[in-house]
Amino acid sequence: MATETLTQVQQEVLAAQRARFDATIAKDQAALERLMAEDLTYVHTSAKLESRAENVGAVLATGAYKSFDLAHLLVRVEGDTAIITGTADITFARPDGDTMLPIRFTDVWARRDGAWREIAWQSTRRPEA
């Protein structure tokens, strides 16, 4: 999805998502808590379900995220709700070398108190290409 074809709202939602990924890499607790709704549901590729507090705690404890390379993004906006679907190659820094996790995801955002907040994340591992 080319940036120039996106609406202002779609660009805002993608910017919020990018900020969340950047905060994850930086282990920025304040930014994560600002971008994620208190009632966030976060489902990993393993099917593990986490709350916002659990997910932020895990990010801060591990800190292995190195990059999020996104592709095939589709942003749908319905009122104050936005759904982003796409693929990502997530790179983790490991002591024995970087590891890449290829996923397909659905990311749901809601406009609350004038700002976009992530309310749900679900990802599935893609077969390695």
DRENTORKOL-3810 file (N, C-alpha, C; in nm, 4 decimals):
REM DRENTORKOL-3810
@n.u->0.0860; n.v->-0.1171; n.w->0.0000; ca.u->0.0000; ca.v->0.0000; ca.w->0.0000; c.u->0.0902; c.v->0.1228; c.w->0.0000
@n.u->0.0898; n.v->0.1975; n.w->-0.1070; ca.u->0.1736; ca.v->0.3155; ca.w->-0.1195; c.u->0.1231; c.v->0.4257; c.w->-0.0270
@n.u->0.2170; n.v->0.4932; n.w->0.0398; ca.u->0.1809; ca.v->0.5967; ca.w->0.1371; c.u->0.0971; c.v->0.7064; c.w->0.0747
@n.u->0.1268; n.v->0.7427; n.w->-0.0513; ca.u->0.0534; ca.v->0.8521; ca.w->-0.1131; c.u->-0.0931; c.v->0.8176; c.w->-0.1412
@n.u->-0.1299; n.v->0.6907; n.w->-0.1397; ca.u->-0.2687; ca.v->0.6525; ca.w->-0.1635; c.u->-0.3470; c.v->0.6344; c.w->-0.0333
@n.u->-0.2815; n.v->0.6502; n.w->0.0794; ca.u->-0.3476; ca.v->0.6337; ca.w->0.2083; c.u->-0.4190; c.v->0.7617; c.w->0.2506
@n.u->-0.5281; n.v->0.7452; n.w->0.3217; ca.u->-0.5954; ca.v->0.8611; ca.w->0.3790; c.u->-0.5144; c.v->0.9107; c.w->0.4986
@n.u->-0.5468; n.v->1.0301; n.w->0.5440; ca.u->-0.4803; ca.v->1.0877; ca.w->0.6621; c.u->-0.4963; c.v->0.9938; c.w->0.7827
@n.u->-0.6154; n.v->0.9396; n.w->0.8016; ca.u->-0.6416; ca.v->0.8517; ca.w->0.9163; c.u->-0.5601; c.v->0.7229; c.w->0.9040
@n.u->-0.5540; n.v->0.6636; n.w->0.7865; ca.u->-0.4736; ca.v->0.5425; ca.w->0.7682; c.u->-0.3267; c.v->0.5706; c.w->0.7996
@n.u->-0.2764; n.v->0.6854; n.w->0.7572; ca.u->-0.1380; ca.v->0.7229; ca.w->0.7872; c.u->-0.1163; c.v->0.7392; c.w->0.9374
@n.u->-0.2143; n.v->0.7971; n.w->1.0070; ca.u->-0.2047; ca.v->0.8138; ca.w->1.1528; c.u->-0.1968; c.v->0.6779; c.w->1.2224
@n.u->-0.2795; n.v->0.5851; n.w->1.1789; ca.u->-0.2814; ca.v->0.4521; ca.w->1.2415; c.u->-0.1493; c.v->0.3803; c.w->1.2161
@n.u->-0.0994; n.v->0.3867; n.w->1.0939; ca.u->0.0294; ca.v->0.3230; ca.w->1.0642; c.u->0.1435; c.v->0.3878; c.w->1.1415
@n.u->0.1364; n.v->0.5186; n.w->1.1621; ca.u->0.2379; ca.v->0.5873; ca.w->1.2416; c.u->0.2336; c.v->0.5406; c.w->1.3872
@n.u->0.1126; n.v->0.5205; n.w->1.4393; ca.u->0.0988; ca.v->0.4695; ca.w->1.5765; c.u->0.1560; c.v->0.3283; c.w->1.5857
@n.u->0.1286; n.v->0.2451; n.w->1.4849; ca.u->0.1819; ca.v->0.1091; ca.w->1.4856; c.u->0.3347; c.v->0.1125; c.w->1.4801
@n.u->0.3907; n.v->0.1963; n.w->1.3934; ca.u->0.5373; ca.v->0.2073; ca.w->1.3829; c.u->0.5950; c.v->0.2538; c.w->1.5155
@n.u->0.5289; n.v->0.3479; n.w->1.5813; ca.u->0.5757; ca.v->0.3956; ca.w->1.7119; c.u->0.5747; c.v->0.2820; c.w->1.8141
@n.u->0.4740; n.v->0.1949; n.w->1.8072; ca.u->0.4689; ca.v->0.0804; ca.w->1.9001; c.u->0.5840; c.v->-0.0156; c.w->1.8735
@n.u->0.6117; n.v->-0.0432; n.w->1.7461; ca.u->0.7244; ca.v->-0.1309; ca.w->1.7143; c.u->0.8567; c.v->-0.0676; c.w->1.7595
@n.u->0.8730; n.v->0.0626; n.w->1.7350; ca.u->0.9952; ca.v->0.1320; ca.w->1.7776; c.u->1.0098; c.v->0.1290; c.w->1.9293
@n.u->0.8990; n.v->0.1470; n.w->2.0014; ca.u->0.9031; ca.v->0.1421; ca.w->2.1481; c.u->0.9380; c.v->0.0020; c.w->2.1964
@n.u->0.8919; n.v->-0.1005; n.w->2.1240; ca.u->0.9258; ca.v->-0.2387; ca.w->2.1591; c.u->1.0759; c.v->-0.2602; c.w->2.1451
@n.u->1.1328; n.v->-0.2168; n.w->2.0345; ca.u->1.2771; ca.v->-0.2320; ca.w->2.0119; c.u->1.3560; c.v->-0.1558; c.w->2.1185
@n.u->1.3115; n.v->-0.0338; n.w->2.1505; ca.u->1.3811; ca.v->0.0510; ca.w->2.2474; c.u->1.3534; c.v->0.0142; c.w->2.3926
@n.u->1.2599; n.v->-0.0784; n.w->2.4153; ca.u->1.2182; ca.v->-0.1138; ca.w->2.5508; c.u->1.1713; c.v->0.0099; c.w->2.6275
@n.u->1.0907; n.v->0.0919; n.w->2.5600; ca.u->1.0397; ca.v->0.2175; ca.w->2.6145; c.u->0.9040; c.v->0.1921; c.w->2.6810
@n.u->0.9071; n.v->0.1665; n.w->2.8101; ca.u->0.7866; ca.v->0.1304; ca.w->2.8842; c.u->0.6797; c.v->0.2381; c.w->2.8757
@n.u->0.7164; n.v->0.3636; n.w->2.8929; ca.u->0.6171; ca.v->0.4718; ca.w->2.8903; c.u->0.5478; c.v->0.4783; c.w->2.7545
@n.u->0.6230; n.v->0.4666; n.w->2.6473; ca.u->0.5636; ca.v->0.4714; ca.w->2.5130; c.u->0.4742; c.v->0.3509; c.w->2.4892
@n.u->0.5182; n.v->0.2328; n.w->2.5312; ca.u->0.4354; ca.v->0.1131; ca.w->2.5142; c.u->0.3031; c.v->0.1284; c.w->2.5872
@n.u->0.3073; n.v->0.1752; n.w->2.7100; ca.u->0.1856; ca.v->0.1905; ca.w->2.7881; c.u->0.0952; c.v->0.3002; c.w->2.7324
@n.u->0.1526; n.v->0.4007; n.w->2.6677; ca.u->0.0731; ca.v->0.5070; ca.w->2.6052; c.u->0.0062; c.v->0.4559; c.w->2.4777
@n.u->0.0757; n.v->0.3717; n.w->2.4009; ca.u->0.0249; ca.v->0.3245; ca.w->2.2721; c.u->-0.0681; c.v->0.2045; c.w->2.2839
@n.u->-0.0515; n.v->0.1247; n.w->2.3876; ca.u->-0.1344; ca.v->0.0058; ca.w->2.4073; c.u->-0.2481; c.v->0.0383; c.w->2.5043
@n.u->-0.3689; n.v->-0.0023; n.w->2.4690; ca.u->-0.4827; ca.v->0.0187; ca.w->2.5577; c.u->-0.4676; c.v->-0.0683; c.w->2.6823
@n.u->-0.5233; n.v->-0.0219; n.w->2.7928; ca.u->-0.5176; ca.v->-0.1000; ca.w->2.9167; c.u->-0.5806; c.v->-0.2373; c.w->2.9006
@n.u->-0.6823; n.v->-0.2475; n.w->2.8129; ca.u->-0.7521; ca.v->-0.3753; ca.w->2.7937; c.u->-0.7000; c.v->-0.4527; c.w->2.6710
@n.u->-0.5774; n.v->-0.4238; n.w->2.6297; ca.u->-0.5156; ca.v->-0.4930; ca.w->2.5167; c.u->-0.5178; c.v->-0.6447; c.w->2.5358
@n.u->-0.5477; n.v->-0.7170; n.w->2.4266; ca.u->-0.5259; ca.v->-0.8619; ca.w->2.4232; c.u->-0.4181; c.v->-0.8867; c.w->2.3187
@n.u->-0.3152; n.v->-0.9571; n.w->2.3582; ca.u->-0.1985; ca.v->-0.9802; ca.w->2.2725; c.u->-0.1789; c.v->-1.1309; c.w->2.2594
@n.u->-0.1972; n.v->-1.1818; n.w->2.1383; ca.u->-0.1839; ca.v->-1.3253; ca.w->2.1140; c.u->-0.0607; c.v->-1.3491; c.w->2.0277
@n.u->0.0331; n.v->-1.4257; n.w->2.0822; ca.u->0.1579; ca.v->-1.4595; ca.w->2.0130; c.u->0.1361; c.v->-1.5729; c.w->1.9126
@n.u->0.2370; n.v->-1.5985; n.w->1.8310; ca.u->0.2298; ca.v->-1.7084; ca.w->1.7343; c.u->0.2167; c.v->-1.8430; c.w->1.8048
@n.u->0.2573; n.v->-1.8501; n.w->1.9292; ca.u->0.2467; ca.v->-1.9731; ca.w->2.0079; c.u->0.1068; c.v->-1.9925; c.w->2.0664
@n.u->0.0185; n.v->-1.8951; n.w->2.0466; ca.u->-0.1172; ca.v->-1.8900; ca.w->2.1011; c.u->-0.1187; c.v->-1.8419; c.w->2.2463
@n.u->-0.0039; n.v->-1.8048; n.w->2.2986; ca.u->0.0006; ca.v->-1.7490; ca.w->2.4338; c.u->-0.0708; c.v->-1.6143; c.w->2.4346
@n.u->-0.1628; n.v->-1.5973; n.w->2.5305; ca.u->-0.2396; ca.v->-1.4745; ca.w->2.5460; c.u->-0.1801; c.v->-1.3918; c.w->2.6594
@n.u->-0.1584; n.v->-1.2623; n.w->2.6313; ca.u->-0.1051; ca.v->-1.1726; ca.w->2.7330; c.u->-0.1906; c.v->-1.0466; c.w->2.7428
@n.u->-0.1941; n.v->-0.9906; n.w->2.8620; ca.u->-0.2528; ca.v->-0.8589; ca.w->2.8836; c.u->-0.1474; c.v->-0.7542; c.w->2.8478
@n.u->-0.1854; n.v->-0.6276; n.w->2.8518; ca.u->-0.0866; ca.v->-0.5217; ca.w->2.8275; c.u->0.0269; c.v->-0.5313; c.w->2.9290
@n.u->-0.0063; n.v->-0.5442; n.w->3.0561; ca.u->0.0967; ca.v->-0.5496; ca.w->3.1595; c.u->0.1905; c.v->-0.6677; c.w->3.1378
@n.u->0.1356; n.v->-0.7823; n.w->3.1030; ca.u->0.2189; ca.v->-0.9004; ca.w->3.0786; c.u->0.3079; c.v->-0.8812; c.w->2.9564
@n.u->0.2530; n.v->-0.8231; n.w->2.8508; ca.u->0.3319; ca.v->-0.8035; ca.w->2.7293; c.u->0.4425; c.v->-0.7016; c.w->2.7510
@n.u->0.4109; n.v->-0.5899; n.w->2.8133; ca.u->0.5131; ca.v->-0.4891; ca.w->2.8402; c.u->0.6216; c.v->-0.5478; c.w->2.9300
@n.u->0.5813; n.v->-0.6232; n.w->3.0319; ca.u->0.6795; ca.v->-0.6872; ca.w->3.1191; c.u->0.7714; c.v->-0.7814; c.w->3.0438
@n.u->0.7155; n.v->-0.8579; n.w->2.9511; ca.u->0.7958; ca.v->-0.9518; ca.w->2.8720; c.u->0.8924; c.v->-0.8777; c.w->2.7800
@n.u->0.8457; n.v->-0.7702; n.w->2.7187; ca.u->0.9324; ca.v->-0.6900; ca.w->2.6312; c.u->1.0493; c.v->-0.6333; c.w->2.7114
@n.u->1.0208; n.v->-0.5796; n.w->2.8284; ca.u->1.1263; ca.v->-0.5207; ca.w->2.9110; c.u->1.2235; c.v->-0.6259; c.w->2.9627
@n.u->1.1736; n.v->-0.7459; n.w->2.9917; ca.u->1.2585; ca.v->-0.8525; ca.w->3.0458; c.u->1.3494; c.v->-0.9143; c.w->2.9401
@n.u->1.2985; n.v->-0.9303; n.w->2.8185; ca.u->1.3778; ca.v->-0.9979; ca.w->2.7160; c.u->1.4563; c.v->-0.8998; c.w->2.6307
@n.u->1.3885; n.v->-0.7995; n.w->2.5792; ca.u->1.4567; ca.v->-0.6971; ca.w->2.5009; c.u->1.5307; c.v->-0.7479; c.w->2.3788
@n.u->1.4860; n.v->-0.8565; n.w->2.3227; ca.u->1.5575; ca.v->-0.9168; ca.w->2.2113; c.u->1.5142; c.v->-0.8626; c.w->2.0754
@n.u->1.4078; n.v->-0.7809; n.w->2.0698; ca.u->1.3587; ca.v->-0.7316; ca.w->1.9413; c.u->1.4613; c.v->-0.6388; c.w->1.8763
@n.u->1.4900; n.v->-0.6646; n.w->1.7490; ca.u->1.5876; ca.v->-0.5846; ca.w->1.6748; c.u->1.5231; c.v->-0.5056; c.w->1.5612
@n.u->1.4293; n.v->-0.5677; n.w->1.4878; ca.u->1.3630; ca.v->-0.4963; ca.w->1.3788; c.u->1.2304; c.v->-0.5619; c.w->1.3429
@n.u->1.1419; n.v->-0.4810; n.w->1.2841; ca.u->1.0138; ca.v->-0.5249; ca.w->1.2300; c.u->1.0103; c.v->-0.4793; c.w->1.0848
@n.u->1.0192; n.v->-0.5719; n.w->0.9910; ca.u->1.0108; ca.v->-0.5385; ca.w->0.8491; c.u->0.8729; c.v->-0.5798; c.w->0.7993
@n.u->0.7926; n.v->-0.4803; n.w->0.7618; ca.u->0.6521; ca.v->-0.5024; ca.w->0.7274; c.u->0.6304; c.v->-0.5081; c.w->0.5768
@n.u->0.5285; n.v->-0.5843; n.w->0.5352; ca.u->0.4905; ca.v->-0.5919; ca.w->0.3941; c.u->0.3422; c.v->-0.6258; c.w->0.3846
@n.u->0.2875; n.v->-0.6102; n.w->0.2667; ca.u->0.1490; ca.v->-0.6482; ca.w->0.2362; c.u->0.0477; c.v->-0.5856; c.w->0.3327
@n.u->0.0701; n.v->-0.4589; n.w->0.3687; ca.u->-0.0174; ca.v->-0.3927; ca.w->0.4656; c.u->-0.1501; c.v->-0.3516; c.w->0.4027
@n.u->-0.2542; n.v->-0.3754; n.w->0.4782; ca.u->-0.3880; ca.v->-0.3294; ca.w->0.4425; c.u->-0.4458; c.v->-0.2645; c.w->0.5677
@n.u->-0.4909; n.v->-0.1397; n.w->0.5547; ca.u->-0.5471; ca.v->-0.0665; ca.w->0.6680; c.u->-0.6925; c.v->-0.0350; c.w->0.6366
@n.u->-0.7821; n.v->-0.0852; n.w->0.7226; ca.u->-0.9250; ca.v->-0.0562; ca.w->0.7096; c.u->-0.9683; c.v->0.0238; c.w->0.8303
@n.u->-1.0395; n.v->0.1323; n.w->0.8056; ca.u->-1.0861; ca.v->0.2184; ca.w->0.9140; c.u->-1.2378; c.v->0.2216; c.w->0.9106
@n.u->-1.2975; n.v->0.1932; n.w->1.0261; ca.u->-1.4423; ca.v->0.2001; ca.w->1.0445; c.u->-1.4671; c.v->0.2867; c.w->1.1672
@n.u->-1.4980; n.v->0.4124; n.w->1.1436; ca.u->-1.5206; ca.v->0.5036; ca.w->1.2558; c.u->-1.3950; c.v->0.5214; c.w->1.3382
@n.u->-1.4037; n.v->0.4870; n.w->1.4658; ca.u->-1.2905; ca.v->0.5012; ca.w->1.5570; c.u->-1.2137; c.v->0.3709; c.w->1.5764
@n.u->-1.2294; n.v->0.2775; n.w->1.4824; ca.u->-1.1579; ca.v->0.1502; ca.w->1.4870; c.u->-1.0824; c.v->0.1300; c.w->1.3568
@n.u->-0.9596; n.v->0.0796; n.w->1.3679; ca.u->-0.8791; ca.v->0.0507; ca.w->1.2495; c.u->-0.8211; c.v->-0.0897; c.w->1.2628
@n.u->-0.8203; n.v->-0.1603; n.w->1.1514; ca.u->-0.7644; ca.v->-0.2959; ca.w->1.1471; c.u->-0.6515; c.v->-0.2952; c.w->1.0457
@n.u->-0.5346; n.v->-0.3360; n.w->1.0910; ca.u->-0.4188; ca.v->-0.3476; ca.w->1.0026; c.u->-0.3881; c.v->-0.4957; c.w->0.9879
@n.u->-0.3770; n.v->-0.5424; n.w->0.8642; ca.u->-0.3317; ca.v->-0.6781; ca.w->0.8388; c.u->-0.2067; c.v->-0.6693; c.w->0.7531
@n.u->-0.1225; n.v->-0.7691; n.w->0.7643; ca.u->-0.0012; ca.v->-0.7696; ca.w->0.6847; c.u->0.0907; c.v->-0.8816; c.w->0.7251
@n.u->0.2113; n.v->-0.8730; n.w->0.6731; ca.u->0.3147; ca.v->-0.9685; ca.w->0.7111; c.u->0.4314; c.v->-0.8910; c.w->0.7716
@n.u->0.5083; n.v->-0.9604; n.w->0.8506; ca.u->0.6268; ca.v->-0.8987; ca.w->0.9101; c.u->0.7356; c.v->-1.0038; c.w->0.9250
@n.u->0.8570; n.v->-0.9593; n.w->0.9092; ca.u->0.9735; ca.v->-1.0393; ca.w->0.9446; c.u->1.0319; c.v->-0.9703; c.w->1.0675
@n.u->1.0210; n.v->-1.0360; n.w->1.1814; ca.u->1.0685; ca.v->-0.9790; ca.w->1.3068; c.u->1.2047; c.v->-1.0404; c.w->1.3365
@n.u->1.3037; n.v->-0.9545; n.w->1.3555; ca.u->1.4383; ca.v->-1.0025; ca.w->1.3855; c.u->1.4652; c.v->-0.9847; c.w->1.5342
@n.u->1.5151; n.v->-1.0919; n.w->1.5947; ca.u->1.5515; ca.v->-1.0929; ca.w->1.7359; c.u->1.7029; c.v->-1.1042; c.w->1.7464
@n.u->1.7628; n.v->-1.0253; n.w->1.8334; ca.u->1.9061; ca.v->-1.0359; ca.w->1.8607; c.u->1.9259; c.v->-1.1468; c.w->1.9635
@n.u->2.0076; n.v->-1.2429; n.w->1.9305; ca.u->2.0382; ca.v->-1.3545; ca.w->2.0197; c.u->2.1899; c.v->-1.3618; c.w->2.0392
@n.u->2.2350; n.v->-1.4126; n.w->2.1515; ca.u->2.3796; ca.v->-1.4224; ca.w->2.1736; c.u->2.4521; c.v->-1.5039; c.w->2.0655
@n.u->2.3836; n.v->-1.6029; n.w->2.0095; ca.u->2.4460; ca.v->-1.6880; ca.w->1.9083; c.u->2.4133; c.v->-1.6426; c.w->1.7659
@n.u->2.3560; n.v->-1.5227; n.w->1.7502; ca.u->2.3229; ca.v->-1.4696; ca.w->1.6178; c.u->2.1766; c.v->-1.4332; c.w->1.6074
@n.u->2.1470; n.v->-1.3443; n.w->1.5169; ca.u->2.0097; ca.v->-1.2983; ca.w->1.4982; c.u->1.9199; c.v->-1.4107; c.w->1.4478
@n.u->1.7939; n.v->-1.4053; n.w->1.4898; ca.u->1.6916; ca.v->-1.5009; ca.w->1.4466; c.u->1.5754; c.v->-1.4217; c.w->1.3882
@n.u->1.5194; n.v->-1.4704; n.w->1.2777; ca.u->1.4072; ca.v->-1.4020; ca.w->1.2142; c.u->1.2815; c.v->-1.4865; c.w->1.2281
@n.u->1.1708; n.v->-1.4193; n.w->1.2649; ca.u->1.0407; ca.v->-1.4839; ca.w->1.2778; c.u->0.9483; c.v->-1.4249; c.w->1.1720
@n.u->0.9087; n.v->-1.5040; n.w->1.0714; ca.u->0.8160; ca.v->-1.4546; ca.w->0.9703; c.u->0.6717; c.v->-1.4758; c.w->1.0170
@n.u->0.5924; n.v->-1.3694; n.w->1.0184; ca.u->0.4547; ca.v->-1.3794; ca.w->1.0676; c.u->0.3554; c.v->-1.3136; c.w->0.9714
@n.u->0.2293; n.v->-1.3489; n.w->0.9883; ca.u->0.1155; ca.v->-1.2764; ca.w->0.9333; c.u->0.0394; c.v->-1.2271; c.w->1.0565
@n.u->-0.0074; n.v->-1.1029; n.w->1.0527; ca.u->-0.0700; ca.v->-1.0470; ca.w->1.1725; c.u->-0.1978; c.v->-0.9712; c.w->1.1421
@n.u->-0.2789; n.v->-0.9585; n.w->1.2467; ca.u->-0.3925; ca.v->-0.8678; ca.w->1.2506; c.u->-0.3715; c.v->-0.7801; c.w->1.3736
@n.u->-0.3775; n.v->-0.6493; n.w->1.3530; ca.u->-0.3518; ca.v->-0.5520; ca.w->1.4587; c.u->-0.4703; c.v->-0.4561; c.w->1.4625
@n.u->-0.5385; n.v->-0.4469; n.w->1.5760; ca.u->-0.6587; ca.v->-0.3650; ca.w->1.5870; c.u->-0.6302; c.v->-0.2446; c.w->1.6775
@n.u->-0.6705; n.v->-0.1277; n.w->1.6274; ca.u->-0.6496; ca.v->-0.0020; ca.w->1.6982; c.u->-0.7838; c.v->0.0687; c.w->1.7156
@n.u->-0.7975; n.v->0.1426; n.w->1.8253; ca.u->-0.9180; ca.v->0.2213; ca.w->1.8507; c.u->-0.8760; c.v->0.3626; c.w->1.8894
@n.u->-0.9516; n.v->0.4600; n.w->1.8390; ca.u->-0.9248; ca.v->0.5984; ca.w->1.8786; c.u->-0.9943; c.v->0.6209; c.w->2.0116
@n.u->-0.9140; n.v->0.6480; n.w->2.1132; ca.u->-0.9662; ca.v->0.6717; ca.w->2.2480; c.u->-0.9027; c.v->0.7993; c.w->2.3020
@n.u->-0.9842; n.v->0.8870; n.w->2.3556; ca.u->-0.9354; ca.v->1.0140; ca.w->2.4102; c.u->-0.8475; c.v->1.0877; c.w->2.3097
@n.u->-0.8851; n.v->1.0807; n.w->2.1808; ca.u->-0.8159; ca.v->1.1551; ca.w->2.0774; c.u->-0.6877; c.v->1.0929; c.w->2.0251
@n.u->-0.6532; n.v->0.9732; n.w->2.0708; ca.u->-0.5295; ca.v->0.9082; ca.w->2.0252; c.u->-0.5569; c.v->0.7633; c.w->1.9870
@n.u->-0.4778; n.v->0.7107; n.w->1.8953; ca.u->-0.4906; ca.v->0.5705; ca.w->1.8559; c.u->-0.4214; c.v->0.4828; c.w->1.9585
@n.u->-0.4939; n.v->0.3800; n.w->2.0056; ca.u->-0.4427; ca.v->0.2842; ca.w->2.1042; c.u->-0.4597; c.v->0.1434; c.w->2.0480
@n.u->-0.3587; n.v->0.0627; n.w->2.0621; ca.u->-0.3663; ca.v->-0.0762; ca.w->2.0167; c.u->-0.4534; c.v->-0.1545; c.w->2.1140
@n.u->-0.5559; n.v->-0.2229; n.w->2.0613; ca.u->-0.6467; ca.v->-0.2975; ca.w->2.1488; c.u->-0.6361; c.v->-0.4487; c.w->2.1302
@n.u->-0.5811; n.v->-0.4945; n.w->2.0163; ca.u->-0.5668; ca.v->-0.6388; ca.w->1.9950; c.u->-0.4577; c.v->-0.6671; c.w->1.8920
@n.u->-0.3805; n.v->-0.7697; n.w->1.9192; ca.u->-0.2759; ca.v->-0.8182; ca.w->1.8283; c.u->-0.2894; c.v->-0.9692; c.w->1.8212
@n.u->-0.2864; n.v->-1.0231; n.w->1.6996; ca.u->-0.2895; ca.v->-1.1679; ca.w->1.6781; c.u->-0.1906; c.v->-1.1968; c.w->1.5668
@n.u->-0.1008; n.v->-1.2918; n.w->1.5884; ca.u->-0.0044; ca.v->-1.3250; ca.w->1.4837; c.u->0.0045; c.v->-1.4758; c.w->1.4662
@n.u->0.0387; n.v->-1.5138; n.w->1.3436; ca.u->0.0555; ca.v->-1.6532; ca.w->1.3060; c.u->0.1878; c.v->-1.6668; c.w->1.2324
@n.u->0.2615; n.v->-1.7669; n.w->1.2659; ca.u->0.3890; ca.v->-1.7896; ca.w->1.1990; c.u->0.3651; c.v->-1.8290; c.w->1.0532
@n.u->0.4411; n.v->-1.7657; n.w->0.9629; ca.u->0.4368; ca.v->-1.8025; ca.w->0.8212; c.u->0.5427; c.v->-1.9085; c.w->0.7956
@n.u->0.5164; n.v->-1.9960; n.w->0.7001; ca.u->0.6218; ca.v->-2.0910; ca.w->0.6625; c.u->0.7399; c.v->-2.0114; c.w->0.6059
@n.u->0.8586; n.v->-2.0545; n.w->0.6344; ca.u->0.9777; ca.v->-1.9874; ca.w->0.5819; c.u->0.9780; c.v->-1.9983; c.w->0.4302
@n.u->1.0072; n.v->-1.8885; n.w->0.3649; ca.u->1.0072; ca.v->-1.8877; ca.w->0.2174; c.u->1.1383; c.v->-1.9412; c.w->0.1629
END
